[in-house]
Amino acid sequence: MSSSFPSYEDVVQASKRLEGIAHRTPVMTSSSLDDRLGAQVFFKCENLQRIGAFKFRGGYNALAKLDDAQRKAGVIAFSSGNHAQAVALSARLLGIQATIVMPHDAPAAKIAATRGYGARVVGYDRQTQDREEVARELMEAQGLTLIPPFNHPDVIAGQGTAVKELLEETGGLDALFVPMGGGGLLSGSLLAAHAISPDCAVYGVEPEAGNDGQQSFRKGEVVRIQPPDSIADGALTLALGSLTFPIIRQYARDILTVSDEHLVQAQRFFAERMKIVVEPTGCLGAAAAFNQIVPVKGKRIGVLLSGGNVDLSAYADNIRAV
Ligand SMILES: *Cc1c(COP(=O)(O)O)cnc(C)c1O
């Protein structure tokens, strides 16, 4: 597995591969929000990306770089979330067979969506089986290439294309708020921001209950935590990666946290005022800006909305008037 660090040039190459294939998602604004915060806020709407999240960018870029033998043998990923759908759709577009390892008890809608993109779904038992072992056996038996969700140079480079597009559209920004799980999106965003808007302060934002990234950033080494409890289900990773941590350590201004209640308030704001559906994890960056975890008054800021895939009944509960 390739383990060299990606550069901004890799983000540029990724954006060429994605041109005409990924959506160039809209940048939205809200004048009532700007008035309330005394700031100018630009939302990069990756909730409107293909598969409903930015993960299509990294997944497609990684698959598009495989050689003929790797394409022929097929790819494998373990995920029950947006990465699974990103790999499944990318594989279909490139004519590659994808195998996705998911727990038997994953939501039926997610299993169906992944199968709908033509992927083979292999189930495992959360209680008795280790998903990495299940995946490794399949890889070895069938020569499949593993596509990791964040700790891979081509995945990171692909994720960086969203912020590249944002900054090309807005020009330089004072600050940028990016949701963070394993740090693939943040790492790619940092490479793009450092090259295009070098004075921009870039913040990673994670759930309060799962602040391994904040602990790691402050301690200067990767800190691993117990499985956290938060509605931000795309950011429940236990530790940053060997590629993502050094990039974050070098370029990020800080790692911030927000509560689940802040995420729900942000979901409600997007539904009511901006008419868009954003999943809890997708609201991490927005919640940090809205609650002025760092001051934003008088600034031009970017907020990455990373995804919009919600469970409808949980979403209805969250946005119900209180
Ligand atoms: C995966 C995901 C994240 C976190 O991305 P990382 O690269 O793991 O930091 C954030 N938001 C959404 C919607 C995701 O699917």
The ligand as a Gaussian input file, in Angstrom:
#p B3LYP/6-31G(d) Opt

LIG

0 1
 C      -16.427000      10.480000       6.536000
 C      -17.131000      11.729000       6.828000
 C      -16.536000      12.767000       7.582000
 C      -15.149000      12.632000       8.166000
 O      -14.163000      12.513000       7.159000
 P      -12.682000      12.060000       7.530000
 O      -11.950000      12.114000       6.258000
 O      -12.769000      10.686000       8.118000
 O      -12.176000      13.026000       8.547000
 C      -17.232000      13.941000       7.773000
 N      -18.477000      14.104000       7.289000
 C      -19.101000      13.131000       6.578000
 C      -20.475000      13.401000       6.086000
 C      -18.457000      11.917000       6.320000
 O      -19.085000      10.967000       5.617000

